[in-house]
């Protein structure tokens, strides 16, 4: 029977977490046929063996995509997407997991009833396994009214506020541009969601349906924090240059300003901070802001 939904899990060296991820998919209560594709990118820590055990127990549901060499996260994801047979694709990486047994049913029902929507998300919790700390998501400001079932997410809102994580997404396969990733050097979730919103509307449910697992977050430093900001900048700049969308140019200037604001007090790399102060001026033309940044850095 043709599946209505293809659940995609990409995984690499997730042995401590992958079983919980798989169990979150297996517990789904749905009234439609589905398939579960697990794409393992040549794990070396026992992840593959765990996936094979689950596939053997669930041969009519789980389909494994394996490789004898590491192909990288983007290629691993794309080959799984292309193998999907469903009208809809749901995603959850191997170190995250779902907590609501009705999340797929709710999201698919919504998309079936609203053909003008290309993608929908739900809320989630974050868990830092190093510190043992639980956190909320990024969306408290969108759900001040407890009676709100969900909210529309516009392109402008998506650009200015990160509203989701990969584990919450369900989208129409025919709304996804499979050629998009080849046009980018730094392809990330941001690119994927941007193209989905370009091809339809976006909805964020109020219900909490999963856990995003933070790993390696205990290593805060000037260097790692700066790298994160620089990667965000490269992604925003790429989306602007490839698509000509001025909204991403604005986002570039915001990220540059964040770098100056966040790191100026540390005085770790004055030349780098002077560079970003100058870039903010070149992107925005705001001379007064430039003077304030220079004084802040110095």
N, C-alpha and C positions, 0 to 999 in steps of 0.2 A: 504494500500500500504506500502511495506517495505521501511523504511526511508534510505536514503543514508547517512545522517548525524544525529548523536545524539548530541544535545547541552546539556551539563551538567552544572548546577549551584548548588553548595553546599552552604548552607547558615545557619547561626546561629546568631540570634539577629542583623539582618541587616535592621531593620525597616526603618531607615532614607534613605537607599540606594537601597533597593531591587527593588522598582518600576522602577528606572532608569536602573538597570541591565536588568530587564525583557523587558523593552521597546527597549533596544538595540538589543535584540534578535528578537523581533517582527518586527523590521524595516528591517530585512535582505531581500534583493532581490535575490532570488535564482531560478534556473530552475530545481531543484530536490526536492524530498520529504524529509522532515526532521521531527524530533521530538524534543521536549524540555522537558528535565527531570529536575525538581527542587527537590532537596533533602534537606529538612529542618530538622535540628538536634534538634527538640524539643525546638524551640525558645520560649521565654517568653515575648517578647516585641511587639508582634503584627505582626511579620514577616510572620508567618504561615497564618494569616487571609488575609494579602495582597496577598500572593501567591494563596490562595484559590479563591479569587475574580478574579484574572487573569485566573486561570484554568477554572473557570466557564464560562468566556467569550470566551475562546479559547479551547474548549474541544477536538478538533481534533488535536491540536498541543501540548498542555501542559499536562504532566503527573507528578503528585506529588508523592514523596516518603516521607512518614511521619513516625514519631516514637513517642511513648509516654514516652520515656526516652532518655536522652542524650547518644549517642554512641561514640562521639568524631569525630574529623575532618577526620581522616584517614579512619575509618570504614564507615563513612557517604559517603565519596568519593567512596570507593570501591564498596559499594552496588549500587551506581548510575552507575558506570562503568559496573558492571555485568548485570544491567537491560537494558543497551543500546542495541538497535537493529540495529544501523547503522553500515555501513562499516567503517565510520570515526567518531571520537569523537572530539568535540570542547568544550572548557572549559572557564568558566567565573565565578569567585566567586561572592557572593551576594552583596559585597560592591564595586565591580568594574563595568565597563560598556564599551560597544562597541560604537564607534563613526562613523564607516564607514558601510554603508548599503550594501556594496559589498564585505566585508572582507571574509565572508564564501565562496562566489562564487569563489573568486580569489584563496583562499587556496585549496579548493576542486578541482578546475580545475587543479591546479599544481600537486596535488597528483595523480589525475587520469591520467595525462599525463606522470608522472615520477614514475613508480612503484618501483623504487629502493630507493625512499625516504620514510622514516617511519613517519616523523614529520616535520611540518613547523611552523614558527612564523612570527610575524610582529612587527614593532616598536610601541611605545606607549608613552603617557605622564604620569607624576606622579603629583598627586595633594594632598597637605597637607591641610586638612580642618581646622586644628587648626590655622595655620599661614596664610592660604589663598594663599600660594606660589605654583606656577606651576614650574615643572622641566622637563627636557628632560629625556630620558632613558640612558642606559649605552653604547650606540653603536655609538656615533658620530664618533669615530675613524674608524669605518668600512665603513662609507658612505661619504668619502671626495669627491668622484666623484658624482655630483648631477644626473648623468645619470644612475647610478647603480640601477637596478631593485631589486637586492637582492644579498646575498652572501651565500656561503657554510659555514657551521659551523662544524668544525672537533671536534673530541673528545678532543684533546689537547686544542683547543681554548675554548671549553665549560668549561673545568676544570679551565682555567686561567682567564676567563672573563665571568661574569654573563650576558647573552645576552638577557634575556627575562623575562616575568612574566606569570603567569598561564593564564591570560585572553587572551593571544595571540595564544595559542596552538591549532593546529588541528593535529590529528595523526591517523594512521591506527589502528583499534582495534586489528587486528591480529598481530600487532607488539608489543603489550603491554603484558608484563609478569605479569599476574594477581597474580601469586604466589610470586612475588618479595617482596611485602610489608611485607609479613609474616616473611621474613628472617632478617628484620631490626627492631631495637628498636626505631630509630629516623627517621622513614620514612618521607621524605619531597619531594618537587618538584625536588630537585637535584637527588634523587634516580630514580624518574620516568623518567626524561629526559635522565639520564645516560643509563638506560636500553633501551630506545627508540633509542638512537644513536648507541648503540651496535647492534641493529637489523636492521639498515638501515642508510641512509644518512639524513642530516638535512639542511634545508634551512631557511634563515631569509630574509623576504621581507623588502623592504625599506619603504613601505607605513606605515603611522601611523593610527592605527585602533581602539584605545581604551584608556581608562584612568585607571591607577592603583591608588587606593585610599590609601594614607598613613594615618593610624590612630595611635594615641598615640605617634607620633614621636616627640612631643614637650618635652618629659621627658628624655632629654639627661643627663646622669650621668656616672660616672665611673662604677657603678654597672650594669646598664642596657646595656651599651656599651660592657662591659666585657662579660656579659651573651650572647650577640649576637655572639661575637667572639668564645666563648666556644662552643656554639651550632654548629657553622660552623665547628669547629674542630671535634666535635663528629660525625657529618655527614660524613666528609671527612675520618676520621679514620675508621668508619664503612664500607664505600664503599671499602676502601683499604683491610680491613681484610676479608670481605665476598667474594670479587671478586679477590683478589690477584693482583690488578692493581697498579703497582708501581707509576703511575701518581698521585694517591691519596695520597701516602706516601709523595711525593714531596709537594703536596698541604697542608698536615698537617704541614710540617716544615715552609711553607710560612705563614700560619695562626698564628703559634706560634710566628714567628718573628714579625708579625703585632701586636700581643698583647704586645710584649716587646717594639716595636717602639712607638705604640700609647699611652701606659699608663705609660712608665717609667718616663716621665717628671712630672707626677702627684704625684709620690712617695706615693701612697695610700696604696699599699700592697707589700712591698719589698720582702717578702718571696715568694709570688705568682709569682712575676716577675722573681725572681731568679730561681724558679722552671721552668718557661717557657724558660728562657735562657739556662738552662741545657738540657731541652728536645730538643731544637733546635740543640745543639751540638750532642746529642745522635742520632738524626735522620739524621744529615748531616755529622757528623765527622769533621766539620770545626772548628779547634781549635782557629784560629785567630779571627773568627767571635764570638766565645764564649767569648774570652777575651774582645772584644769590647762591647759585650752585658753586661758583668759584670760591666765594667767601666761605661756604660751608665746607668745602674740601680742604681749603688752606687753613 
